[in-house]
Amino acid sequence: MSVVCGSIGRVRGAPTILHLDMDAFYASAEQAAKPSLRGKPVIVGGLGPRGVVATASYEARVFGVHSAMAMAQARRLCPNAAYLTPRFSLYRQVSDQVMGLLRALSPLVEPLSLDEAFVDLEAGGTEPRVAVARAVAERLRADIRAVTGLTGSVGLAGSKMLAKIASEQAKPDGLTVIEPGTERELLDPMPVRTLPGVGPATAEALRRVGIHTVAETREAGEAELVRLLGRAHGASLYLMASGRDERPVVAERDAKSISVEDTFDVDVTDRTRVQLEVARLADRCVRRLREAGRSGRTVVIKVRRYDFSTLTRSETLRGPTDDPGVVREAAARLIDGVDTTAGVRLLGVGVSGLADYTQEDLFAQAAQAAEAAQAAEAAQAAHGAVEDPERGSGAEVPEPEGPGAPEAAEGSGRPRVWLPGVDVRHAEYGEGWVQGSGVGRVTVRFEVPWSGPGRVRTFAVDDPELEPGEPLPLVRSPESAEPPESAEPPDPPEPAEPAEHPAGTLSR
């Protein structure tokens, strides 16, 4: 723990705004779930040639791997890492536990993502004193470790901006408190990119006039920043550089849109394939829309061509809908107006103009369910796509289909595909995860979060005793007296190398 020690006004008199950021969340969750990977470099993301790193463990970051990096570059920097496909059902399970702990502290919890949130401790009754806030934060960190087995970094300050800066200073697995009166001493020497809303373009515009630090930004004055960046951005940046951030913690962050997209290993030129992929994406988007209890009025498609040029097209409906048929038809009309003959690198479908109700007839929706299932099956039978986890600031990483390793479409004659890292269950050996697959074989390591490193076994990809599994809790519940049948004792000899997966291999 560290305490960063003249004051800049309009922040609270006590550090009662808390920012929590879980440490290397996806990768840490995978290490906690897979005993054989603890202490080893783990990289989670899209495993195809155009995949992007979603999260790298701290062991992988030593080699220069970071989020949003091309997976191909990550493999060059850290070839011996474990490369795993994301498991969002596990991450949501852990996120729900963490958010529950935060909501026990205050009714004002503002989630920013699965692994990050602001908390207004004062709204929850925490006494506005430094020592009391620090004790609450220390207890929270201990509770998170006990409930999930993972670690989080916590920042405490008098404003949201300063609390987030503090949590960055605390990483990994730490607590930083910015006490009242110490804000300027902390902020002034920091690079201007530290401030919210300063991206590469803004930083370059400031650099050209000799502004590099927060102190230099403030000293430039509001008028100069407005001249350089425009009234809204310049005035906001001046307030941030002066430490004045009056944004409240907002309990509900209303999403403006819901979307999904896929990046393909090979540019898609076949028109029928493009149409099938758009239909599949529309159905996935509607599933996510319904899970959120929302409907939407505007359907949007996104197309990135072979030359990286990107275009969007949208159609606004007469009223909000969560009907898969309506969204699919609108997306089909939009893609019909786009020339894709030269090749498509990425496709996306989204819905915006969200509402909490629909104007569709429920019986009409039910009647179209069978049609939606047929379209999904047809799309699955086409050549598969590799999801790209990079979505830009504030966007969600896409979720793979199904609870675990996906099955081939029924009747397609194609073998099952087992992606590295997904959960499986074997009729004889119990719970495990896919270590790699290829040339008709799949290698599985049988272990659970509370066991030692498990044994490795290889099967045919269509072995009838092997099926997709579900993520287990990372921390074993106290009432579980007997170990599950999947928990095998550690196997001392070094296991055989896993078979290669064409989209990315797990290397020990």
N, C-alpha and C positions, 0 to 999 in steps of 0.2 A: 504494500500500500504506500502511496505517496501523497503528500499535501503540497500543492503548488502555491507558493507564497510570492500606482494608484488607481484607485477604484474608478470605474466608469459606470455612471448611473443607470437607472431604469432596469436593474436586475434585482431579484429578491434579496432580502437581507440575510437569508440563510440558504444553503445549498439543498433545496428540497425538490428540485427537478432531477429525476434519475433517468439515465440512458443506459440500457442494457444491450450489449451486442455479444451474441454467442461466438465463441472462438472457432474459426474454421468449421462452421456448423455441419455442412453435409459430410465433409471428410472425417470430422471428429465422431459423428454419429456412426459412420461406417466402421471406424476403428473400434468404437465401443461395442458394435454388434459382431465384429469379427476378431476374436482374440488373436488370431495369427497375424493380423495387420497392425497390432499396437506397437507404436514406436517406429513404424516403417513409413516411407513416403506413400501417400494415397492421393489420387487425383480423380475427381468426380466430374463427369461432363459428357458431351457427345463424343462417341467413340469412333465415328466415321472420319474419313479424310478431311472433311470440313467441320468437324466437331470443334467445340470451344470449351475451355475449362470453366466449370461452374465454381468449384472450390478446390483448393489444394491444401493438404495438411501442412503443418509447420515444418515437418521433416522434408516435404517436397519444396517448400519455399526457400530453403537453404540453397537449392540448385537454381533459383531464379524463376520458378514457376509461380504464376499468379492467376487470379480469376480473369476472365475475358481473353486470355491468351489462346491462340490457335492450338488445338490439341497436337497437331503435328510438331509444332515447336516445343511443346512440353515434353513430348517423347524424345526429342533430341537432347533436351537439357537433362532429363531425368528418366533414362530408359528402363531403370530397374524398379520404377514405382508400380503400384497396383492401380490399374486404370479401370474404373467402375462406372456403370450406368447409374443415373440417379434413381433413388427409391423414395418417391414423394409420400407414399403412405406412411413410411417410417418417420420422415421429417415432420409431417403434419402431426403425427402422434406425439412426438417429443415437443413440438411447438405448442400444442394444446396444453401439455403439462406445465411448460414454462409460463405461458400466458395466464394460466390459472393461479400460479404463485404470485404473479404481478397483480392480478385483480384482487387478491387477498390483501394487498397493501393499500389499494386505492381504487375508487370507482373510475378515476380518470387514467386510463391506460390507452395509449395511442400506438397500436402496432404499425410498424413500417414495413415489415416483411415477416417471414416465418421465424426469423432469428433475431429480430431487433425491435425495440419498442421504447417509448418514453413513458414515464410514470410521474404523476403529480403527487408526491408524498403528502404534501400539506392537505390536499383534498381528502386524503384518507385518515387524517387525524394525527399525523406525525408532528411532534412538537418542532417548531422552526428553530432548531439549534443544531450546530455543526455536529456535536458529539452524538446526538440522537439520530440524525440522518445517517451518519457513518455506521452506527450500530445496526440500523435497519438494512443498509446495503450489505454489510458483512453477513448478516443472517440470511439475506436473500441468496447470496453466492453459495453459502453452505447448503441451503435448501435445494438449490438447483443441482448441485453435485449429488446430493443424497437421492433426489427423485429421478434424475436422468442419467447420472454418471458422467455428465459433460460439464465443461467450465464455461463461464461467461465473464466478460469484462464490463465493469460498471463505472460510469462517470456521474458525479454529483456536482451540481452548480445551481446558480440562480436563474438560468435561462436554458432553453432547449439547445441553442447553438453551443454554449459553453459546456453543457453536459455531454454533448456528442464529442466535442473536442477532447474532453476529459476521458471518455471511454476509449478513444483512440490512443491516448497517452498510456492508458492502463493495460493495453494488450501485451501479451496474452495473460488471461487469468489474474487480473488485478483490479484494484479499486483506486481511482484518483478523485480527490476532492478539491474543487476550486473554491477557496474560501472568499467571502466578500472582502473587497479591497485589494485582491491580488490579480484581478482580471487583466488589467493593462500589462502588467509585468509578464504575464503568460502570453498574451496575444501578440504584442508588438513585434517580436522577432520572427514570428511564424510567416511562411510564404503565403502570398495572397490566395493561392489555391485552397488554403485551409477553410476559407469562408464559404458558406453555402451559396450556391448559384454562380460560383466562379469556375467555369470550365476552361478548356484549352483556348477557345477563341477570345474570351474575356481576358484571360491571363496574358495572351499575346498582345492584345490591344494596350494593356497596362504596361507591359514590358517595353513596348516601343517608346513610351514616354518616361521610362526610368522608374516605374513603380513595381517593386518586387515583393515587399513585405506588407503585413497588416498595418504597421506604423506608417509606412510611406503612403499607403492608401488613405488612411485617415488624414494625414497631413496635407494631402493633395486638396482636400476640401470638397464639399458637396457639389459646388458649382462646376469644378473641373471634372468630376466624375460624371455628372449629368451631361456635360459637353461631349465627353468621350463615349459614353455608353447609352445615352438616352435618359429621359427623366425618370421613368419607373426603376430601371435597373441601377442607374447611378445613385439615386436617392436611397434605395434599399441597401446597396453595397456600402454606402457611407455609414448608415446606421449600424450595419454588421461590424464594420471596421472599428466603430466607436464602442462596440460591445453592447449595443442596445438591441435586444431581441425580445419583443413583447409577445411573440406567438404563444398562445395558450396550448396546453396539452388537450387534444381533442379525442374524446373516447371513440368516436366512430369516424373512420376515414372512408368516405363514400367513393367507391371505384367509379371511374368515368366510362370504362369500357372493359370488355372481356374478349380475349383473342387467343388464338393458337396459331403456330406456324411450324413448318418443317423445312429443313435444308437438305438437299439431295446430294448423295455421293457423286452422282453423275448427272450432268444437265439433262433435264427431261425435254424431249422434243416431240414425242408422240402426243397428239392432241387428245386422244381418248384417255390416255394416262393422266394428263393434266386435269381433265374434267373429273375423273374418278378421285384424284387427290383432293380437289376442291370440295367434292361431296363429302369425303371422309373428314376433312377439316371442319366443315360446317357442322357435322354431327357431333364432333368432339367439342366444338365451341358451345353448342346448345347444351350438351351435358354439363359443362362447367357453368353455364348460365343458370341452369336449373339447380345445381348444387348450391349456388349462391342465393337462390330464391329470388332471382331477378328475371326481367324480360327486357328487350331492347327494341328500339325503333329504327335504327340505322344499321345496315349490313355493309361491311367493308371487306374488300379483298386487297391483299398485298402481293405484288409480283416482283421478284428480283431476277433480272435477266442474266444471261451468260456473261455480259460485260459489266456486271455489278450495278447497272442502272436500275433504280427501284421506282415503281409507280404504285399508286393506290387508286381504287375506284370505289364509290359508295352509292348506295341506293337507300332512300328513306321511305319506310313503309307508312301505311295509313295510321297504324297504331302499334304499340309495343307488342312483342310476341316472344314466346319461347318454344315455338313450334318448329321442329327440325325440318319439316317439309318446306315451310315458308322461307326459312333461312337458307336452306339448300337451293331452292329455286332462285332466290335473289342472287346468291353467289354464282350460280350457273349463268344467269343473265349477265352479270358483271364480267365474268371470265370470257364470255363469248365475244365481248368487245375488245379483247386484248390479244395482240398478235404474239404468239408464243413459239412460232416455228423455228426461231433461231436458237431456242434453248432456254429453259427456266432453271434457275439455281435454287430459288426459294419460293414457297407459296404460303400465304397466310389468310385466315378468315377471322373476322372479329365482328362484334356487335357493340354499338355505342348508343347513347341516348337512353340509358338504363332507367328502369322503373320497377316498382314492387308489385306490379299486377300485369295481367295480359288482357287483351280484348279478343282472344281467340276462343272459339267454342271448344270445350274440353272433349266432346265426343269426336270432333274433327281431328284433334290431336291424337286421340287413341287410334283412330282409323288409319293414321299415317305411320304408326309405330312399325308395322310390318315392312312398309316400304323403306323406312330408315334402316332397318336391320339388313335388308337385302343390299342396299347401297353400301353399307359398311363392309359386308362380306365381300362384295365385288372389289372394293378398294383394297382390302387386305390381300386379295388374291393377286393384285398387281405387285410390281417390284416395290420392296419396302423403302422407306425413307429414314434418314437419320436426323433426329431432332437436334436443333441447335440451341443450347442453353443460354446463349448471349442475346439479351433483349434490350440492352440499353438501360439507362437509369430508371429505377423504380419499377421495372417490368418483372414479371414472374417467369421463372424458368419453366419450360413446357414439361408436361407430365407424360411419361410413357404410358401406353395403353395397357390395361390389365393389371392385376395385383402382383404379377411376377413375370416369369418368362412367358412371352406370348406364344400362343398356338398358331399354327398355320391355319388358313381358312379351311373349313370343313370341305372335304372333297376336292381340294386343290391339288393333292398329290405331292405337296411340298413338305419337307421335314420341319419339325418344330425348330424354332430359333431360341437359343439360350444365351442371353446377354451377360457379360461378366458382372458379377455382383448381385444378381437377382436371387430372391429366395426360392428354394425348392424343398420338396419333401420326398423322401424315398420310402417305399413301403417297408423295407427292412431296416435301413440305416437311420431313418428319421429326418430331422431338420438339417439343412445345410445351405450353401450358396454356390453359385456357379463361379468357378475359377477361370475357366476358358472353354472354348469349343471350336470345333473345326473338323474337316474331313470325316464327317459322320459320327464324331465322338464328342462327348461333353464331360469335362472334369469338374467334380464337385468336392468341396471341402465340407465335411460334416462337423459343425461346431455351433455352439449357441453363445449368447453374450456372457453368460456366467460360467462357461466351461473353460478349459485350457485350449490351446491350439488343437484343432481336430484333424482327423485322418482325411486323406485324399483318395478318392476312388473315381474311376472312369467308366462311363456307360455309353451305349449307343444313344444317339440323340432322340430316337423314338422308343426308348425303353418304356414299356407300359407301366412300370413301377415308379417312374420318376414323374413328378407333376409340379406345377407352380405352387409356391408356398406363400405364407404371409409373414411379414416382419414380426419378430418377437420383441417384447419390451426390453429395453436396454438394461434395466435394473430388475432383478428377480424379486417378486413380491414375497414378503416374509411368510405368508401362509402356505407358500409352495414348499412343502416338506420334502417331497420326493423329486429327484431330478427327472426331467423329461426323458423319454426313451431315446431322444436324439443326442443327448449329451454323452459322447463317447470319451474315454480317457485319452490324454495326449499321446501321440504316436512319436516316440523319440527319434526314430530315423528320419532323415530329411526326405520328404515326399518327392515323388517323380514330378518332372516338369509338366505343367498342364498343356493340353493341346491348344494350339493357337486359335483364337477367334479372328475371323477375317476383318472385323471392325476394330479390333484392339485387344491385346492380350494382357492378362495379368502376369506380371513378372515379379518374382520374388527378389 
